[in-house]
C-alpha cells in the first residue's frame, strides 16, 4: 500500500476506497430482508370444513422370529426353513400391504438370520422392520 505525500502529485493513488462497496452491500442486504418474507407467503386460501375421517386401518404386523438355536417362527408357531418361504409367499399374496417384523435372539448365529432374511426376500416381502432393543 502506497502512502502519498504532498511532493508526489503525479503518482497514482493505489488505496481502495471501500465506502461505496459497503454502501452497495447494505442496500442489497436491506433489499433481501424486505423481499424474502414476501416470497415465503404464497397464496392464502380458506380451506373447506369437512367431517373428520379415520385413518386407514392397518393390520397388525406379523412377527418372524429366530431363536438362539436358529429355529424360525411365524408368530408363535415353529416353521421349518423350507416351509417358511411357501408360508410367507401365501401370506404376501393374500395381503401385499402386510407389514412384517423380524426379531432374532442376540445369541443366534448370523448364518441362521441371513438364511431367514434370504427367504423373506425371495417371498417378495418389501415391508420389513428388523426389531432391536434400545440400550
Residue pairs with C-beta under 8 A, 6 or more apart in sequence:
1 14
1 15
2 11
2 13
2 14
2 15
4 11
4 13
58 99
59 95
59 97
59 98
59 99
61 98
61 99
61 100
61 101
61 129
62 74
62 75
62 91
62 98
62 99
62 100
62 101
63 73
63 74
63 75
63 100
63 101
63 102
63 103
63 131
64 72
64 73
64 74
64 84
64 88
64 100
64 101
64 102
64 103
64 116
64 120
65 72
65 73
65 102
65 103
65 104
66 72
66 73
66 102
66 103
66 104
66 105
66 108
66 112
66 113
66 116
67 73
67 104
67 105
67 108
68 105
68 107
68 108
69 108
70 108
70 109
70 111
70 112
71 78
72 78
72 79
72 80
72 81
72 84
72 116
72 119
73 79
74 84
74 87
74 88
79 87
81 115
81 116
81 119
84 116
84 119
85 119
85 122
85 123
88 119
88 120
88 123
88 125
89 123
89 124
91 98
92 98
92 123
92 124
92 125
97 127
98 125
98 127
99 127
99 128
99 129
100 120
100 125
100 127
100 128
100 129
101 128
101 129
101 130
101 131
102 113
102 116
102 117
102 120
102 128
102 129
102 130
102 131
103 130
103 131
104 112
104 113
104 116
120 128
